[in-house]
């Protein structure tokens, strides 16, 4: 079922037009929750390429934070709070979702 969700997201990304960048964040979140570092790195790399001209480059920072990956040397955006605080909040969402996913999986057994 998890693999099916990732496949659906890939299809949405390919057909969405401009909103496809938000789908990459959704895909990055999906890979981070599943602790799939390889696919997360691939997704971040694709985001980095797509945002290289500067528009929406902060998506890369958000995706990296969801995977608890190190901050980029030159962040794409200046956050209203510290980069560390943003990073911690994004990663906390992933951890919370992991807990909810594991709890619902255990309950269905």
RAJOQUI-V243610 format. One record per residue. RES is the residue in three letters. SS is DSSP state (alpha for helix, beta for strand, coil for the rest). PHI is phi in whole degrees, 0 to 359 (* if undefined). PSI is psi as a letter, one per 30 degrees, with the letter a starting at -180 (* if undefined). Layout:
RES:SS:PHI:PSI + RES:SS:PHI:PSI
This chain:
UNK:coil:*:e + UNK:alpha:297:e + UNK:alpha:296:e + UNK:alpha:298:e + UNK:alpha:299:e + UNK:alpha:297:e + UNK:alpha:296:e + UNK:alpha:298:e + UNK:alpha:296:e + UNK:alpha:298:e + UNK:alpha:296:e + UNK:alpha:300:e + UNK:alpha:299:e + UNK:alpha:292:f + UNK:alpha:248:f + UNK:coil:279:f + UNK:alpha:78:b + UNK:alpha:303:e + UNK:alpha:294:f + UNK:alpha:300:f + UNK:alpha:297:e + UNK:alpha:296:e + UNK:alpha:295:e + UNK:alpha:295:e + UNK:alpha:295:e + UNK:alpha:297:e + UNK:alpha:294:e + UNK:alpha:298:e + UNK:alpha:299:e + UNK:alpha:303:e + UNK:alpha:291:e + UNK:alpha:294:e + UNK:alpha:298:e + UNK:coil:281:f + UNK:coil:54:h + UNK:coil:263:i + UNK:alpha:298:e + UNK:alpha:297:e + UNK:alpha:292:e + UNK:alpha:297:e + UNK:alpha:299:e + UNK:alpha:296:e + UNK:alpha:296:e + UNK:alpha:296:e + UNK:alpha:299:e + UNK:alpha:294:e + UNK:alpha:300:e + UNK:alpha:301:e + UNK:alpha:295:e + UNK:alpha:291:f + UNK:coil:251:g + UNK:coil:300:f + UNK:coil:281:f + UNK:coil:111:f + UNK:coil:291:k + UNK:coil:61:g + UNK:coil:297:f + UNK:alpha:295:f + UNK:alpha:301:e + UNK:alpha:296:e + UNK:alpha:297:e + UNK:alpha:295:e + UNK:alpha:298:e + UNK:alpha:295:e + UNK:alpha:297:e + UNK:alpha:298:e + UNK:coil:269:g + UNK:coil:57:h + UNK:coil:271:l + UNK:coil:301:l + UNK:coil:298:k + UNK:coil:288:l + UNK:coil:298:e + UNK:coil:235:j + UNK:coil:303:k + UNK:coil:282:f + UNK:coil:213:l + UNK:coil:256:j + UNK:coil:282:l + UNK:coil:291:f + UNK:coil:249:a + UNK:coil:292:l + UNK:alpha:301:e + UNK:alpha:297:e + UNK:alpha:295:e + UNK:alpha:296:e + UNK:alpha:302:e + UNK:alpha:297:e + UNK:alpha:294:e + UNK:alpha:295:e + UNK:alpha:291:e + UNK:alpha:298:e + UNK:alpha:298:e + UNK:alpha:295:e + UNK:alpha:298:e + UNK:alpha:297:e + UNK:alpha:293:e + UNK:alpha:301:e + UNK:alpha:297:e + UNK:alpha:293:e + UNK:alpha:292:e + UNK:alpha:293:e + UNK:alpha:294:e + UNK:alpha:289:e + UNK:alpha:292:e + UNK:alpha:295:e + UNK:alpha:292:f + UNK:coil:279:f + UNK:coil:280:*
